[in-house]
Amino acid sequence: MDEMLDEGAYDRLRLRQWLAGEAGGFSRRDLLRLTAAVGAGLAGAAAAGAPARAAAGPIVKPLPPELFTVLGTNAEMRWSAMADQGYLVPIDRFFVRNHTSTPIIDPADWRLRIFGTGLRHGPADLSYDDLRRLPAATITAAVECAGNGRGYFTSQQGQTVSGTAWKLGAVGVARWRGVRLSTVLRHAGLARDAVDVLPAGLDANFVTGGVDLGPVRRPLPLRKALHDVLVAYEMNGEPLPADHGHPVRLIVPHWIGIASIKWLGSLEVSDAPLFSPWNTQFYRLFGAGFPAEGEPFDRQVIKSAFELDQGAQVSAGRHARLRGRSWSAGGAIRHVDVSTDGGLHWRRARRVGGSEGAAWQRWELDWRPAAGEHELLARATDVRGNTQPDVAVHNSLGYLFDAVVRHRVVAV
């Protein structure tokens, strides 16, 4: 695989360059200040700062408890809310991950600022109408927080981690419409020696431990930017809602969710490598077995979820149809095995429908439970041979949980 399309290979290269003083975007001095703050336990401190646009609140859309579990400035989709739904996650139940608060931005005032040493003719900007006049494209893609499943490090593996205790609901699949980033960059006048693109959001600056890290931003190699990245303005056939990046966001298929910057406001195009705090201190693997500077992510991992709540009740002695979904950044799902007795016996689940964009695969299994408690497990394997393990590799920030989740239900 082209290493500039692989998130881990790219990140490892940029880390080496940054440590050697060959990559810009975030100073070593700020890293030391931030590391000190993290060491003092301040990494989860409340964010502050003046937003680029007025913020309506942490989350704007309704969050009924039958659809969401609210976790601070974030909202996790309840998997039972996807029962009897189609392939896409409806907007009203798509998860929300905010670093600060949802800003309210008028498309008439919005501008995409494009600048940097990787442009031929200097800075450029696009209005919302300008963007809509460019050739449109539509993709189906998943967006998933890197910490999805983090809570299971503690509840299932008995390990301490920091960060939002997501279960498995920090993922969603939607059909996105917009303009390919390659079209936008070429429209702006891309130079032949450009190497990196650094998108930044218009939400409030993120402040932690007294260190103002500026807007949320994370660079992409030019190779990835020109490959499959979308500058999106629609979601499931509707204009992007505020909580999901209105008026414009990035969608970066198969990379961790932080790469799909919401409320996109600028693109720095550079002829030199770039880095940001969201590479150097956040979204890295720290802890025993990892280097002191952290291990870059390889890519998102493989997961499976049942479309029912933990502890749900089912009818004893009667036919039940278990449904769920599995997904992997490694490629389409090849098969899913399900156990209804805690892993003693396994059966192959039936596929339901196709796998549009290889975003995820729906599946089902028939079952007649006896009265009592049961432990359900689902284990997926993708086309590259990646299979969910019994135990996820622990890291202190609780990223990339891929183990088979033990899902308890009661038959009455």
Summary of the structure (lengths in Angstrom):
residues: 412
radius of gyration: 21.4
end to end distance: 50.6
largest distance: 71.5
contacts: 1386
relative contact order: 0.17
helix: 17%
strand: 31%
